[in-house]
């Protein structure tokens, strides 16, 4: 399993608890850092308000967020050189085609509609955790190979 922190951007406390539970049920022990809105997520990522920046191994993000919505947050993450390659999974209740299209257009790596059923939710989040943290090969770090990405 890959080491590192998971950034969960979610304003619904029940979904936060369920997501963390689903990851733990799949033996994913990575620390989950929670941001309740897009502004807080950016503060965590870029290290504002006196805290150091966090470069998580993955971001799980809802679209319907207070203060700064998920799509605008996604755009800001992708525009920054330091954060533009972090995998971002949109985990939302929206099954609107427009939300899906915009998410991919703005740089999401995956788009998952949250199942309403408790057991289905646990299964889906557990599977996404297994894929992104155990199966998927992350992008090699640029500095390690002394190359610039196009």
N, C-alpha and C positions, 0 to 999 in steps of 0.2 A: 504494500500500500504506500502511496506517496505521502510524504510528510508535508506539513504545512497547514495553514488555517483555511477554513471555509468562511466566506462572507455571505451571510443570509440577509437579504434586504426584504423585510416583510413587516407590515404593520399589524397584522392579525396575530395576537398572542397564541390563539389555539393552533394556528398553522405553524407558528414557530415551534411550539411544543411537539406537534406531530412530526415535523420535519426532523428535528433532532432525535426523536424517538425512532423514526424509521431508519436513520443513518446508524444509530447504535445497534438496532436489531440486525443489521448487516455487518456488524463488527467494524464499522468505520468509526474510529476513535479520534479523528481529527477534531481539534477545537473549533467550535462554531462561534463566530463573532456575529452578533445581530445588530443590524441598523434598522430603525423603525421607519425611515423615510429616505428619499434620495439625497437630501442635503447631508444627513448623518452618514450615509454610505460614502459620499465624496470626501467628507471630513476624515473618515477612517482611512480611506484609500490614499489620500494626499497628505495626511498628517497635519491637519490644521488644529487650532485650539491647543497647541502645546504638546500634542502627542506625535509620536513617530509614525511615518506612513506604514500602512499594512499592505503587503503584496500577497494576497491569498492565492491558493492554488486553483480556486474556482469561486465564482460568484453565482449564487442562486438568488434570483430577483423577481419579485412580483411586479406587475405593471401598474396597478392601481395603488399609488402611494400618495400620502399627504406631502405637502410642501413642494416636492419636485417629483414628478411622475417617473415611472420606470423607463419610458422611451427617452425622455430628456436626460436621465441619469446615464443610460446606455450610451447616448451620443457623447456625453462629456468624458466617459471612461475611454471610449474608443479614440477620441481626439488627443488624448495624452500619450506621449511616447512611452512612459513607464508602464502604463496600465493597458495599452491597446491590445496586447496579446493574451491577457488573462481570459480563460474560458468563462463565458457567461451563459447560464441557462436561465431562460425566462420560465418561471413557474407561476402560472396565473390561472384564474378562473375564466378569463376571457377566451372564448373560442371564435372571436371575431376575426375574419380573414384579414381585415385591414391592420389589426394589431399584430397579427402574425407576419404579414408582409413587411410592415415597418420594422419590427424587431429584427428580422433577418437583414433587411436593407441597412439598418444602423449597426449591424455587427454582432448580433446574438449568434451563439454557436448552436443553440438548441432551443426549441419552444415546446413546452409541455403544459397542457391543460390539466389543472389540478382535479383529480377525481373527487366527487362529492362523497362517495362511499369511503368510510374509515379504512377498511382493509385494503381497498384499491389504492387509496392515497399512500398508505404505508408501503405497499408493494412498488408503486411507481417511483417514489422517492428513494427507496432502497435500491432499486435497479439503476437509477441515474447515478447514485453514489458509487455503486460498484463499477459502472462503466467509466465515469470520469476520473475516479481515484485509483482504480486498479487495472483497467483494460486499456484505456486511452493513453497513448504516448504523448507527453507534453512537448511543446515547442522547445528546442534546446535554447539555453540562454545565449543571447547574442554575444555578450562579453567573452564567454568561454571559447567561442569559435572565431572571434575577431572578424566578424562579417557584419555588413549592414543589410537590413531587410528592406526589400522594395515595398 
